[in-house]
Amino acid sequence: MTLSLSIGEARRVALAAQGFGARLPERAGAPQLRRVLDRLGLFQIDSVNVLTRAHYLPAFARLGGYDRALLERDAWGPLRQRRSFEYWAHEASLLPLDLHPLLRWRMARAERGEIGYQALQRFATERRDEAEAALARIATDGPMTAADFENGSSRSGWWQWSHTKHALEWLFWSGQITTATRRGSFARVYDLPERVLPRAVLDLPTPDAATAQRALIARSARALGVATAADLRDYYRLKPAEADHAIAAEAEAGTLVPVRVEGWSQKAWLHRDAATPRRVRIAALLAPFDPLVWERGRTERLFGFRYRIEIYVPQPLRTHGYYVLPFLLDEALVARVDLKADRQAGVLRAQRVTLEPDAPAEAMERLGVELERMAAWLGLGAVEVGAVV
């Protein structure tokens, strides 16, 4: 028998699965940060720094103020302190170390030239000698950025990568190198995995692709709570052929329970351990790449909130602003806030606040509290709110 969920129940399931609703810790340290990463399964990385880089924001939304140096140490610190690694998961991501074996099938496919951008795939075949030369140089000379190679810098942004950068990214995609640290304007510093990742992680057995894909679907389902098949595939960017067998197997095992969600035309799946709290009380500003909202269709189905990021939209054509964060208030997305950290002036600027038509009366007051909290976390001394519409 298929269970039924009201849309309100589905929202609460999703929020609880994503770690919302619990009381913020008095002090968020490394254990709390690691629990958030384990729960979510990844932090998506993005280079835009108008507020702060995107991978810092999901933990702030769930923990409040925490020391960003803790995340940096876990991701890019000394080998003995590593707790996460970079790889392509839901786009470029920071992932818990225990996911490394579950993504080796993707690395193997990239090494064979079966996946990746066409410009990268060529380094698995006709241009492989160039990539192997870059790999040999890193092995000999140690960690390097693309710019450390002759003619290695991009010509004009990521969309005009040099041949060397393409070669390095193919090596990264295929797991032959990884990110040792980040340098300057957040450039990857590449090194050999055995010099960056704990030996205990590299020595973990490699599951076959089908087993790994099942495990990734199970992680997605746990993180989402309730989701369609497309939602489950999207979390770790699995294709139907990679995910559908895994969904069927997890359903047969009882990990996924079929449900109907009010207002959804698609079949949905509920993780068997998902909680359905009676209510969720939370106030949080969500990064554009927070896993609660990164799949825009699911955001609209769950919250009736149509959300698009407008970074690449010309300024005169933007509707809500350049770097807009949805404001989650209890069980609804009630506003969009165009935020900028003016570091020179020491001010967090909410350049425009757009309230949803049904935003409650206390929305601005509670948003003000979150803006003050965020400003303190970012080391900014003041908050300035512009237009409220």
N, C-alpha and C positions, 0 to 999 in steps of 0.2 A: 504494500500500500504506500502511495506517495504522500508525504506530509505536505501541509500547506502552511505558509508563513504570510502574515500581513506585511505590508511594506514597512511598517514601524518595527515589527519584530526583526525583519531582515536588516534594517539599519542598525539595530542594537547588536545583533549578531556580528555584523561587519565591524562595528566600532570596538566591541570587546575583543574580537580576534586581532585587531590592530593595536591593542594595548591602550585604548582610551577608556576612561571612566574610573580608573584607580586613582587614589589620592597621590598627589605628587610627593616624591620623597623629600624629607627635610634636607638631605644632602645626596646629590646624585654623583656617585663615584664610578669607578671602573666596573664593578659587578653589575650595577644597574644599566650602564651603557651596553655592556655585552649581552645582557638579557634582552634589551630592545633589539639589537642586531640579530640575535638568535630568533626572536619572535617574528621579525619582519623578513628575515632571510637575506636581506641585502640593503645597502644604502646606495641609491643611484647617484652617480657622480656627474656634475655638470660644471663647466668652467665659468659660467656667468657669476660675477662677484659684486653686483650692484648692491646687494644686501649682505649676504655671506654665501659661501659656496653651498650648493644644494645638499651635499651629503651630511652637513652638520645639522640641518633643520629638522629631519624626522625625530631625532632623539630629543631635541629641545621641545618639540610639540608634545612629547610623551613624558618628559622628565622635568621640564623647566630648565633653569640655568644649570649647566654642567661645564666642566673644563674641557674645551675643545682639544687641548693638548692630549687628553686621554685617548680620544679617537685617533689623533695623529700618531701617537705612540703605538697603539694597537695595529694601525695600518702600515706605518712606514718607519717604525722604530727599530731598535736593535733586534736581531733575529730571535733571541731568547724571549723577547717581549711581544712578538707578533701574535695577533689573535685574528687577523683578517688578511685578505689578499684581494688584488684587483683582477677582474676579468670581465668579459662580455657576458652578461646575464640578462637583466632587463636594461639594455644599453650598457654603457660602462658602469661598473658597480664595484663597491666594496662588499665582500662576502665573508661569512664565517669560514674558518679554515676547514671545517668538516665537509664543506661543499666541494672542495677541490676534487676529490675522486669522482663526484657526480657530474663534473663538467669535462672530464678527460675525453669522453666520446666526442664532444664538440671540438676539443683541441685536435683530436685525431682526424676528424673530418676536415678541419682547416689545414692541417699538415698535408693532406692528400689533395688540397685544392678544390674541395667539394662545396665549401661555403665561403662566405666573405665577399666583399666587393670585388668586381672583376679585376680592378687594378691590383688587388692583393693576391688574388688567385694565381696571377702570372708568376708570382715568386715561388709558388709550389711546383712550377713546371719550367717554362723556358728561361726564367730569370732566377732560378734557384741558386745558381752559383753566387749571385750578388748577395742574396740573403745569407748564405753560408759564410761568405766573407765577413759580413757584418757581425754574425754570431761569433766567428773566430776572434774578431777584434775585441769584442766584449769579454770573451773568455780570457784573453791575454791581458787586456788593459784595464779591465774592471768596469764598474758602472758608468754608463754614458747616456747622454741625451742625444736626440737626433742632431741637434746643433753642434755636438762635439765631433761629428763626422764632417769631412770636407763636403761642402755643398749639401749639408744635411738639413738645413733650416727650410721650413715651408716658405713658399714665395709670398703668399698673401693669405694667411689664415689656414684653417684645417682643410678647406675645400681645394687648396692648391698645394697638397703635400709634395715634397720632393720625392725622388725615387728612393732615397735612403729611408725616409720616413715610412714610405709604403712597405719597404722590406722589413723594417723594424716592427711595424704593426702586424705584418703577416707572422713574423716570429712570435710576437705577443699572442696573437689569436691562436696560434698552433701550440702554445704552451712551452715553447723553447726558451723564451725569456719572460720575465715578469717585471713588475714595477718595484724597484728597490726603494725609491722615495720620490718626492716631487721637488722641483727646484724652480726658482724665479717665478715666472708667471704661470705656475702650476704645470710645468712641463714634466712629462714622465722621464724618470731616470731608469734605464733598463739594466737588468742584470740577469744572471743565470738563476733559475729557481733554487738550485741547491745552495746558493749563497744568500738567499733571501728568505726562503720558507723553512720551517722546522723540519728536520729529517724525519721525525715521527709522522708528519703529514704526508710527505712525499713517499714514505714507505707503506702508507695505507693501501690495501688491495684496490685494484681498479675494477669496478663492476662492469658487466656488459652494458651496452647502450640501453637496452630495454629496462633493465633493473634500475639504472641510474635515472631514466626518465620517469619511472614510477615514483622514485623517491622525490624527484623534483615536483611532480604533481601533488604528492602528499604534502610537501612543504608549502606549496602554493595554497592548497586547500586550507591548511591550518592557519596560514596568514590572512586569508580572505574571509574565512568563516562560512560564507555562502557565496556561490559564484556559478556562472555558466561555464560551459566547456571552453568557450572563447576566453573568458576571464582567466581560467586556470592555465591555458596555454600561454597567454600574454605575460604572465608573471615572470617566467624565465625565458620568454621568447621562443617557445617551442612551436614547431609546425604541426599541422593536424596529424601527419604520419608519425610524428615523434610523440605525440601526446594522447591521441585517441585510444590507442591500445592501453596506455597507462591509466587513463580514466576508467576504462572498462575493468581493468584488473583491480584497481582500488575500490571500485564499486562492488565487485564480486567479493573482495576481502572485507567489505563492510566499513572501510575508511570513509567512503563517500556515500551519503544517503540521498536519494532523489527527493527533491522538494519542488513544489510550485510556489512561486512568489507572486503576491498580488501585483498585478499590472505588468508583469514580465511575460513576454510572449515565448521566450526561450526556456527550455528545461534548465533547472538549476540543481546544484549539488550542495549539500550541507556537510561540513566535516563532522564526524561522529562525536568529537570532543568539544564542539563549539558551544559556548555559553550563550544563553539568552537572558541578559539582565532585565530586570523590570524597568529600569530607567538608566540612562547614562547622563551624567552631569560633567561637563568638561568645557573648557574654553581653550582653543588652540588655533594658532596661525599655521597653515599648511603650506609647505613648499610646493611649487608647481609639479615637482617630481616625487611627492610623497605617495607611497603605494596606496593610500586610501583614495587618491583622486587621479593617479596618473593615467588610468584607463578611462578616458572621458565619457565613453558610452555607459560604463558602469556607474560613474558618478551621476550621470543624468538619470539612470534607472533607479538608483538608490535614493537620491536626494532631490530630484527634480531641478538640478542645478547644471545649466549648460556652461561649461568652462573651457576656455581656449587661452593659450599663452600667446601674447602679442609681441614678443621680442622682435620677431622678424617682420612685423607689420609696420609700414611707414608711419611715423608719428601722427600725421594728420588723420590717418585712418583708424587709429586705435580707439577702441570703445572704453576700456577700463584702465589702461595704463601699460607701462613697459614690463614691470616685474610684479605681477599681481598674485597675492596669496589669498586663497579662500579662508574665511574665518569660520571655524567650526564652533558652534555654541550649542552645547548639550547634544541634541540628536539632529541638528540641522546645520546646513551651510547658509549663513545669514548675511554675509557681506563679502566684498572683494576689496582688498587693500593693496594699493600700489605703493610699495615700500622701497626706500632707498636709505642706505647707511651713508650719511655725509660725514665721513671720517675726519675731514679737515676741520669742519665746524663742530664735531662732536655731537651731532644731532641725528636721531632716527626720524626720517621724514615719511609720514603717511601722506603721500602727495595727493591721493584721491581715495575716498572711501565710498563705495557704492553699496548701499543697503538693498537687500532683497525686499520685495513688496511686503512679505509677511514677517520681516524681522521683528523680534519682540522689542518692547520699549527699553529694556535694559541692555540692548545690544551695544550701543556706543559706550556705555559705562564699563561694561565688561571687556570690550575691545581696548579701552584705554588702559585697563589693568594689564592686559597682555602686551600692549605696546611698551609700557614702562618696564615690564619684566624682560622683554626682548632687548630693549635699549641697555639695561643693566648688564645683560649677558654679553652683549657686543661691546661693552665698554664705552657706551655713548652716554653723555650726561643729560640729554634732554630729548623730548619727543615733540615734534611739531606736526599737527594735523591740518591738512589743506582742505580742499573742497569735500563736503559730505553731500552725496546725492542719493 
